[in-house]
């Protein structure tokens, strides 16, 4: 699975890399976690880097607790939670690396997976727009509707990261990894074309142990991406 990642390339470099402009003031993220609003590029607005909430909530969900942080590549085109988004609502999730936790026998140890030069890449994602049920406010239900109002709750835009089988770098750490698209595949993915959702080539990718401070999503600083003794 992919449950944490980092994104800290300067904003002007990210804009040049993805040919898109930030729609908000970007701040580096060293420990991006589910439920946070994070940068994505959607097929509907490929020239903008927006913020969506990590944890895709299907349109038909009763509440936000039904969010999915990952979608399996093998079934993404058929699972009810993802099939429509796979056809119509794809996105890129920029990252500099992602974290996996390896079972060392005496507990799980966090590792970071990234390119040797820490260059940014795009993980394949899907996004969705979920609207809560209409809300009744005030005392209208008791006084004939004069003092209360019925309004539509604000929609919530969420995303998920697509995962696949691990490559040789990730396999010792976990049985799944994020789908890392090549730059040539990114536009095709956003356009809804068929793109192989295979493990990323191992060239230039590496994994290394990092501080257990990354276990707590409240921690978010450059020290989290530094290598520590294994």
Backbone as a ProteinNet text record, in pm:
[ID]
protein_1_A
[PRIMARY]
XXXXXXXXXXXXXXXXXXXXXXXXXXXXXXXXXXXXXXXXXXXXXXXXXXXXXXXXXXXXXXXXXXXXXXXXXXXXXXXXXXXXXXXXXXXXXXXXXXXXXXXXXXXXXXXXXXXXXXXXXXXXXXXXXXXXXXXXXXXXXXXXXXXXXXXXXXXXXXXXXXXXXXXXXXXXXXXXXXXXXXXXXXXXXXXXXXXXXXXXXXXXXXXXXXXXXXXXXXXXXXXXXXXXXX
[TERTIARY]
84.1	0	87.4	26	95.3	16.2	74	2	67.2	187.3	257.1	351.4	375	473.3	524.5	620.8	679.9	673.2	667.7	671.9	731.6	855.5	923.8	1003	991.8	1054	998.8	1081.9	1032.3	917	818.7	697.5	722.7	819.3	845.3	900	975.7	1026.9	916	824.9	711.4	622.6	601.7	519.2	581.9	713.9	782.5	779.7	797.8	799.7	665.5	555.5	423.3	345	408.3	342.9	206	204.2	80.5	114.5	15	35.8	-37.8	25.2	-39.1	-159.3	-269.5	-390.1	-395.8	-288.1	-279.7	-132.9	-105.5	33.1	90.5	185.3	240.7	342.3	334.8	434.3	487.6	616.8	673.8	604.4	589.5	531.4	629.8	671.8	766.1	698.2	571.2	498.1	350.3	321.1	183.8	106.4	-12.3	-87.3	-233.7	-303.5	-446	-525.3	-632.3	-724.9	-672.3	-544.7	-491.3	-525.2	-531.1	-552.8	-415.8	-396.5	-264.2	-268.4	-153.4	-150.7	-180.1	-269.1	-297.2	-321.6	-309.9	-339.3	-446	-560.3	-671.2	-677.8	-741.9	-762	-852.9	-942	-1033.4	-961.6	-856.9	-779.1	-630.5	-577.1	-437.9	-334.9	-378.3	-285.1	-284.4	-352.7	-360	-322.2	-250.2	-220.1	-313.8	-407.1	-509.1	-482.4	-567	-559.2	-687	-671.4	-781.9	-748.6	-850.1	-832.1	-797.1	-694.1	-649.7	-740.9	-809.7	-903.7	-1031.3	-1034.2	-1146.1	-1276.3	-1375.4	-1509.3	-1600.1	-1653.1	-1741	-1862.1	-1915.8	-2031.4	-2148.8	-2164.7	-2281.1	-2259.2	-2144.5	-2113.7	-2208.5	-2239.1	-2325	-2250.8	-2121.7	-2043.5	-1896.9	-1815.4	-1675.9	-1588.6	-1641	-1562.3	-1539	-1607.1	-1591.9	-1474.5	-1384.5	-1275.3	-1173.1	-1116.4	-1015.1	-885.5	-775.4	-649.4	-578.9	-609.8	-547.5	-652.5	-618.5	-702.2	-611.2	-646.8	-563.9	-573.1	-458.3	-454.4	-526.1	-518.3	-575	-727.2	-793.2	-939.9	-997.4	-913.5	-958.8	-1067	-1071.2	-1170.8	-1303.3	-1312.6	-1435.8	-1494.8	-1416.4	-1468.5	-1565.4	-1683.8	-1782.5	-1728.8	-1637.5	-1585.4	-1497.2	-1440.6	-1340	-1370.3	-1458.1	-1475.4	-1510.7	-1604.1	-1642.7	-1530.4	-1463.4	-1351	-1237.9	-1215.7	-1112.5	-1142.2	-1267.1	-1305.4	-1307.7	-1340.2	-1369.8	-1291.8	-1234.1	-1173.7	-1038.5	-939.8	-803.7	-722.5	-617	-531.7	-388.5	-298.4	-158.5	-136.8	-62.4	-29.2	122	168.9	313.6	377.1	498.5	570.7	720.2	798.2	942.9	984.1	892	919.8	802.8	799	693.2	754.5	679.5	728.1	660.7	736.6	683.6	743	668.6	712.6	745.4	868.4	913.8	910.8	868.1	865.9	1006.6	1071.3	1210	1221	1107.1	1109.4	1088	1129.4	1107.4	1026.4	936.4	854.4	873.2	795.1	804.1	893	973.6	1069.9	1036	1027.9	994.9	1113.7	1084.5	1182	1123.4	1211	1167.9	1214.7	1127.2	1157.8	1156.3	1266.5	1277.9	1385.9	1391.6	1500	1626.9	1739.3	1868.9	1883.7	1830.3	1842.5	1721.1	1628.3	1507.1	1419.8	1431.3	1348.3	1200.8	1111.2	968.7	915.9	812.2	745.2	595.4	517.9	372.8	324.4	247.2	177.8	40.6	-4.6	-136.4	-244.7	-341.5	-449.9	-585.5	-688	-827	-887	-984.3	-1047.4	-1198.8	-1264.7	-1410.1	-1464.8	-1588.8	-1657.1	-1777.4	-1776.9	-1883.4	-1955.2	-2087.7	-2167.7	-2247.8	-2231.5	-2310.8	-2459.5	-2541.9	-2686.2	-2721.1	-2835.1	-2884.7	-2907.6	-2865.2	-2874.6	-2989.7	-3056.6	-3161.5	-3101	-3110.3	-3053.6	-3161.1	-3134.3	-3228.5	-3346.6	-3456.3	-3573.8	-3691.5	-3666	-3772.3	-3867.6	-3817.3	-3903.6	-4007.5	-3985.2	-4080.3	-4172.1	-4132.7	-4214.8	-4262.9	-4275.8	-4328.2	-4225.2	-4096.3	-3990.1	-3944.9	-4003.4	-3968.8	-3833.8	-3793.9	-3668.6	-3552.1	-3576.9	-3470.1	-3451.1	-3349.4	-3324.1	-3266.6	-3300.9	-3246	-3141.9	-3019.5	-2912.9	-2834.5	-2764.9	-2681	-2542.9	-2495.8	-2363.2	-2257.1	-2142.5	-2033.6	-1981.8	-1954.9	-1899.4	-1756.2	-1714.5	-1579.3	-1511.1	-1393.5	-1318.2	-1203.4	-1200.9	-1105.8	-1031.9	-919.4	-843.4	-786.9	-746.3	-680.8	-559.1	-463.2	-342.3	-355.7	-330.1	-338.7	-210.8	-226.8	-112	-103.9	15.3	39.8	136.6	180	279	410.9	491.8	616.4	725.8	818.4	938.6	1044.8	1163.8	1267.8	1313.6	1294.8	1334.4	1234.1	1105.6	1000.3	965.5	984.2	940.6	990.8	1114.9	1157.6	1083.2	1015.6	949.7	800.4	735.6	589.4	545.6	425.8	376.2	301.8	291.7	229.6	315.5	302.2	367.2	280.7	300.7	228.5	266.2	171.5	199.9	270.4	397.5	475.9	475.1	413.2	402.9	532	570.2	681.1	629.1	715.6	669.2	590.8	627.8	557.4	416.5	391.6	260.3	163.6	213.6	129.6	13.8	42.3	-64.1	-166.7	-121.1	-212.2	-302.5	-245.2	-325	-435.3	-400.4	-501.3	-607.4	-569.8	-664.4	-753.6	-737	-821.8	-777.9	-656.3	-607.1	-559	-543.6	-495.3	-346.1	-308.7	-169.4	-135.3	-24.5	11.2	41.4	-32.1	-14.6	79.4	200.1	300.8	394.4	470.7	571.6	671.8	715.2	812.1	945.4	1016.9	1152.6	1238	1329.4	1412.1	1526.2	1551.2	1661.9	1652.8	1759.2	1773.4	1687.8	1597.2	1518.2	1598.8	1580.5	1646.4	1555.6	1582.5	1512.5	1614.7	1577.8	1669.4	1588.4	1642.2	1569.5	1564.4	1452.6	1434.3	1387.7	1380.7	1344	1201.2	1180	1045.5	955.9	1011.4	928.9	824.2	851.1	755.1	628.6	633	514.4	400.2	435	334.1	309.5	188.8	162.7	170.2	173.1	188.5	329.7	425.5	563.3	577.7	633.8	645.6	761.8	880.7	997.9	1102.9	1204.1	1305.2	1384.8	1390.1	1464.8	1401.9	1274.9	1206.9	1255.8	1312.9	1357.8	1505.5	1571.6	1713.8	1734.9	1839.5	1871.3	1927.2	1886	1938.8	1998.7	2069.3	2128.5	2020.8	2034.2	1934.7	1947
-119	0	123.6	236.2	364.9	446.7	465.2	534.6	662.6	692.6	817.5	848.8	976.4	1013.8	1154.2	1196.3	1329.1	1405.5	1538.7	1627	1759.6	1785.5	1905.1	1978.4	1938.4	2013.6	2156.2	2258.8	2397.3	2413.1	2496.4	2507.5	2545.9	2634.6	2674.8	2557.9	2470.2	2352.7	2250.6	2237.1	2147.9	2198.1	2328.7	2384.8	2359.1	2373.2	2346.8	2198.4	2113.9	1968.6	1917.3	1967	1916.1	2010.9	2121.8	2217.3	2257.2	2291.7	2329	2432.2	2513.4	2621.9	2593.2	2622.4	2601.7	2693.7	2636.4	2713.5	2752.8	2731.1	2762.9	2783.9	2829.9	2851.3	2719.8	2666.8	2534.7	2542.7	2446.4	2428.7	2286.1	2264.9	2129.8	2035.2	1910.3	1807.5	1690.8	1657.9	1548.7	1423.7	1437.4	1325.4	1337.4	1343.4	1354.3	1230.5	1249.8	1139.1	1143.9	1030.6	1027.3	1128.6	1178.2	1279.3	1420.9	1437.3	1570.7	1616.2	1747.3	1804.2	1824.2	1757.9	1748.1	1779.6	1812.9	1854.1	1739.4	1765.7	1671.5	1750.6	1682.4	1740.3	1652.5	1708.8	1629.5	1635.8	1534.1	1533.5	1644.9	1691	1800.3	1934	1951.8	2076.3	2042.3	1993.7	1948.6	2060.2	2185.5	2297.8	2359.9	2295.6	2348.8	2240.6	2280.8	2191.8	2231.2	2142.1	2170.3	2092.3	2117.1	2039.5	1958.5	1827.6	1738.6	1658.2	1602.9	1526.9	1382	1330.2	1194	1095	1013.5	913.6	921.8	855.3	870.1	820.6	910.2	877.4	861	741.9	722.2	813.6	847.2	936.8	884.6	752.3	692.3	661.9	700	669.6	743.7	680.6	743.5	850.8	828.9	928	917.3	1005.7	1015.1	904.2	826	716.2	606	614.8	514.4	543.9	635.1	674.8	564.7	563.6	464.6	537.6	506.9	574.8	510.1	382.8	310.5	236.7	212.8	132.9	33.9	-93.6	-195.5	-185.2	-181.3	-168.4	-283.7	-402	-521	-516.6	-440.1	-437.9	-297.3	-198.1	-59.4	-28.5	-104.5	-77.9	-149.3	-225.5	-300.5	-280.8	-241.6	-218.9	-100.3	-114.1	-5.5	128	123.7	247.9	324.9	254.6	317	314.5	226.2	203.4	331	408.4	531	632.9	645.6	739.1	696.2	566.8	516.9	559.1	559	596.5	747.5	823.6	965.4	1062.7	1017.2	1112.5	1061.3	1078.8	1038.2	1160.2	1133.9	1244.3	1195.2	1291.6	1267.4	1313.4	1234.7	1270.4	1291.2	1415.8	1441.2	1399.7	1346.6	1303.7	1304.3	1312.4	1292.5	1156.3	1088.8	957.5	912.1	783.9	732.6	639.8	618.7	538.7	401.7	301	167.7	119.1	31.1	-20.4	-168.7	-204.6	-342.6	-410.9	-536	-613.9	-667.9	-618.8	-656.1	-769.4	-820.4	-926.2	-873.9	-750.3	-688.7	-560	-563.1	-446	-399.2	-302.1	-250.8	-127.2	-121	-12.6	64.9	199.2	276.9	292.1	279.6	301.4	400.6	476.1	568.5	515.8	523.8	482.8	607.2	632.4	753.6	733.4	825.3	823.4	875.1	833.3	871.8	1023.2	1095.4	1241.3	1311.8	1234.6	1288.8	1367.5	1338	1409.8	1374.4	1469.3	1443.2	1349	1276.4	1186	1192.4	1124.1	1123.5	982.2	968.6	844.1	850.3	738.9	733.6	745	830.6	848.5	860.8	852.3	874.4	974.5	1051.5	1145.6	1139.8	1192.4	1186.5	1308.7	1339.9	1452.3	1395.9	1408.3	1353	1466.7	1462.5	1565.5	1503.8	1554.1	1503	1527.5	1456.2	1476.3	1619.6	1666.9	1800.6	1814	1928	1950.7	2043.3	2018	2104.6	2183.5	2314.4	2397.3	2483.6	2533.9	2622.9	2549.4	2623.2	2568.7	2555.4	2556.8	2556.4	2440.9	2325.1	2208	2221.5	2318.4	2336.9	2456.3	2551	2670.7	2691.5	2583.1	2596.7	2634.9	2637.5	2662.8	2806.1	2896.9	3038.2	3072.1	3006.4	3044.2	2951.8	2851.4	2760.3	2758.6	2688.7	2680.9	2544.2	2500	2374.6	2407.7	2360.5	2394.5	2272.9	2285.2	2177.5	2190.2	2082.3	2084.7	2097.1	2151.8	2168.5	2033.1	2018.3	1891.9	1872.7	1748.7	1713.4	1644.6	1695.1	1635.1	1553.1	1425.8	1333.1	1254.6	1193.5	1114.7	989.2	896.1	773.8	748.3	673.7	637	492.1	467.5	333.2	256.1	130.1	48	-77.4	-134.8	-254	-346.1	-452.2	-542	-466.4	-505	-432.8	-471.4	-378.2	-413.2	-464.7	-487.9	-545.9	-457.6	-327	-235.2	-240.5	-246.6	-240.6	-377.4	-482.7	-616.3	-658.4	-626.3	-663.9	-587.9	-479.8	-394.9	-422	-441.1	-454.1	-525.5	-584.4	-660.6	-575	-443.4	-351.4	-226	-154.3	-24.1	67.5	196.8	293.1	275.3	298.6	299.9	431.4	422.3	540.1	548.6	653.1	671.3	730.7	690.9	758.2	891.3	990.4	1118.5	1102.2	1005.3	983.4	927.8	866.8	806.9	903.4	1010.7	1097.1	1159	1212.7	1273.8	1172	1053.6	947.3	904.3	894.4	857.6	959.6	1087.5	1191.4	1191.6	1155.6	1155.5	1032.8	942.1	824	709.9	718.2	611.8	491.8	379.6	258.7	272.6	264.6	276.7	154.6	86.4	-30.3	12.2	-45.8	-11.6	-112.5	-115.8	-212.8	-152.4	-237.3	-184.4	-96.4	9	99.6	29.5	61.8	6.9	42.3	-44.9	-25.5	73.2	111	201.4	328.2	359.5	482.4	485.9	389.9	388.2	323	373.1	311.1	318.9	237.3	244.3	256.7	325.7	340.2	366.8	326.8	344.8	491.5	528.6	665.1	659	773.8	781.7	733.2	668.3	626.5	746.3	865.5	984.7	998.2	936.2	943.4	864.9	780.2	704.2	795.5	910.3	1005.5	1110.6	1116.3	1212.2	1357.9	1380.6	1517.4	1569.1	1478.6	1518	1543.9	1658	1693.1	1790.6	1736.4	1820.5	1748.8	1819.4	1761.1	1649.5	1644.9	1537.3	1399.3	1398.1	1269.8	1197	1269.3	1203.5	1168.7	1196.7	1166.9	1020.8	963.8	824.2	810.8	705.2	674	535.2	496.6	363.9	258.6	152.7	45.7	-46.7
0	0	0	-20.2	-7.4	93.1	212.4	316.9	364.9	317.1	347.5	232.8	208.3	106.9	134	53.6	70	-61.4	-50	-167.4	-121.8	-164	-115.5	-223.3	-349.6	-458.3	-457.1	-476.3	-479.1	-578.1	-543.5	-625.3	-770.6	-795.2	-933.5	-1015.3	-950.6	-1020.5	-1045.4	-951.5	-971.5	-1085.2	-1089.4	-1196.7	-1333.1	-1341.1	-1467.9	-1501.8	-1401.7	-1425.3	-1477.3	-1421.5	-1458.1	-1549.7	-1589.6	-1679	-1624.9	-1496.8	-1428.3	-1321.1	-1286.2	-1190.6	-1061	-948.3	-819.3	-804.1	-757.2	-729.4	-582.2	-508.2	-366.5	-332.7	-213	-170.5	-119.6	-193.9	-161.9	-49.5	40.8	145.1	137.6	159.1	151.3	247.2	202.7	288	295.2	415.6	436	491.3	526.9	585.3	549.2	419.7	372.6	414.8	471	530.3	489.1	497.8	466	547.5	486.7	539.2	521.6	482.5	457.1	314.8	295.2	162.7	97.5	-17.2	-76.8	-225.9	-285.8	-426.8	-523.8	-618.5	-727.2	-855	-967.1	-1098.4	-1161	-1193.4	-1245.2	-1397.5	-1454.6	-1598.5	-1643.6	-1555.2	-1590.6	-1596.3	-1514.7	-1512.4	-1509.4	-1619.8	-1621.6	-1608.8	-1619.3	-1608.8	-1469.9	-1373.8	-1237.6	-1137	-1032.7	-921.1	-808.5	-777.2	-678.3	-550.3	-449.5	-325.4	-308.3	-293.9	-265.6	-141.2	-80.7	43.4	11.5	77.8	51	122.4	41.2	91.8	11.4	-104.1	-196.7	-134.9	-134.4	-86.3	-207.5	-233	-348.4	-343.3	-459.5	-465.4	-384.6	-381	-316.1	-168.3	-114	26.4	120.8	233.6	334.1	412.5	435.5	509.1	469.9	522	480.8	537.7	628.4	683.7	581.3	466.1	361	267.6	305.5	218.2	194.4	73.6	34.8	0.5	70.7	40	-78.6	-106.7	-218.3	-299.6	-426.8	-516.6	-587.9	-588.7	-651.7	-803.5	-870.1	-1015.6	-1084.2	-1025	-1088.1	-1098.7	-1009.7	-1007.7	-1014.9	-1043.8	-1038.3	-1140.5	-1250.4	-1353.9	-1330.1	-1221.4	-1197.2	-1058.3	-961.8	-827.2	-828.5	-765.5	-767.2	-716.3	-619.3	-562.3	-659.2	-761.2	-846.1	-996.2	-1041	-1184.7	-1261	-1210.8	-1281.2	-1279.1	-1165.9	-1156.7	-1249.6	-1261.9	-1352.6	-1496.2	-1533.1	-1668.4	-1689.1	-1585	-1606.1	-1518.3	-1408.3	-1314	-1265.3	-1348.3	-1312.1	-1269.7	-1193.4	-1150.9	-1133.1	-1125.2	-1091.4	-947.7	-872.5	-734.8	-728.5	-733.7	-732.6	-600.1	-608.6	-488.9	-516.8	-409.2	-417.9	-366.3	-299.6	-244.1	-160.1	-125.9	-39.2	64.7	171.8	283.3	285.4	326.2	352.1	483.5	550.4	679.7	664.9	695	682.9	819.4	819.8	943.4	968.8	1071.4	1100.7	1201.5	1246.9	1347.2	1486.8	1513.3	1644.1	1628.1	1533.1	1505.3	1362.7	1322.8	1186.9	1181.8	1076.8	1060.9	934.2	941.3	821.4	727.1	598.6	492.5	393.9	331.9	227.9	93.1	-7.5	-144.1	-231.4	-302.8	-383.4	-489	-584.3	-681.6	-615.8	-668.7	-612.2	-601.6	-700.9	-700.9	-641.9	-584.1	-521.8	-619.7	-747.5	-844.3	-824.7	-855.2	-838	-945.1	-909.1	-1002.1	-974.5	-1057.7	-1040.8	-1011.7	-904.5	-877.2	-944.7	-997.5	-1060.9	-954.4	-978.8	-883.2	-949.2	-869	-909.9	-812.9	-859.4	-766.9	-781.3	-680.2	-675.4	-603.8	-631.7	-567.3	-492.9	-362.8	-278.7	-207.3	-209.1	-144.3	-30.9	91.7	204.5	181.3	256.2	246.5	280.5	224.4	254.7	404.1	459.1	602.3	637.1	749.3	802.4	917.4	911.7	1017.4	1080.6	1200.3	1266.4	1326.6	1350.4	1417.1	1322.1	1194.6	1095.7	1108.2	1150.3	1157	1268	1360.9	1469.7	1447.9	1362.5	1347.4	1204.9	1130.2	995.6	892.8	930.9	833.6	824.9	905.6	892.1	951.8	1059.4	1125.6	1090.3	1010.8	973.8	823.9	777.6	634.6	600.2	482	433.1	328.1	347.2	254.4	212.4	100.3	51.1	114.2	173.9	234.2	125.3	162.8	66.6	19.8	-110.2	-160.3	-112.7	-107.2	-65.1	-183.1	-222.5	-332.4	-274.6	-310.6	-251.2	-359.6	-321.9	-418.9	-353.7	-439.6	-394.9	-481.2	-429.4	-502.5	-548.7	-677.3	-732.9	-697	-656.1	-619.3	-707.2	-711.7	-792.6	-719.1	-787.1	-728.8	-708.3	-610.9	-586.3	-684.5	-706.8	-782.8	-685.6	-735.8	-652.7	-538.9	-551.5	-444.8	-328.9	-363.4	-261.6	-205.3	-281.5	-241.6	-103.2	-64.4	71.4	181.2	143.8	242.6	253.6	137.7	136	10	14.6	-99.9	-202.2	-176.8	-272.6	-281.7	-393.7	-406.2	-492.8	-480.7	-563	-709.4	-798.8	-942.4	-974.4	-1010.9	-1049.1	-1201.3	-1253.4	-1397.9	-1452.5	-1572.4	-1639.4	-1692.5	-1713.2	-1767.9	-1897.5	-1980.2	-2106.4	-2086.5	-1972.4	-1945.9	-1876.8	-1822.2	-1739.6	-1817.4	-1936.1	-2015.7	-2060.4	-2099.8	-2143	-2027.9	-1907.8	-1791.2	-1767.7	-1770.9	-1748.2	-1856.9	-1977.2	-2089.3	-2091.9	-1998.6	-1992.8	-2081.7	-2133.2	-2219.9	-2137.8	-2204.6	-2138.4	-2111.8	-1986.3	-1944	-1859.6	-1887	-1804.3	-1661.2	-1567.7	-1426.5	-1361.1	-1413.5	-1372	-1267.2	-1197.9	-1106.5	-1180.2	-1116.4	-1177.6	-1198.6	-1305.5	-1322.9	-1201.7	-1170.9	-1052	-1073.9	-1197.1	-1227.5	-1142.6	-1073.8	-995.1	-868.9	-848.8	-725.7	-614.3	-494.7	-380.1	-258.7	-160.6	-32.9	78.2	183.2	296.4	423.6	538.5	664.6	706.7	765.2	815.4	960.7	1022.3	1163	1187.4	1300.8	1338.7	1370.9	1369.9	1389.5	1279.5	1163.1	1053.4	1086.3	1187.4	1227.2	1269.9	1322.3	1369.9	1262.3	1202.9	1096.6	1142.2	1274.1	1323.9	1300.9	1281.9	1253.6	1103.9	1069.4	927.3	909.2	887.7	870.1	788.9	738.1	650.1	713.2	845.5	911.2	884.6	846.1	824.2	699.2	602.9	479.7	485	595.7	608.5	645.6	589.1	616.7	758.4	826	957.7	954	1058.2	1062.2	1069.4	986.2	984.2	1104
[MASK]
++++++++++++++++++++++++++++++++++++++++++++++++++++++++++++++++++++++++++++++++++++++++++++++++++++++++++++++++++++++++++++++++++++++++++++++++++++++++++++++++++++++++++++++++++++++++++++++++++++++++++++++++++++++++++++++++++++++

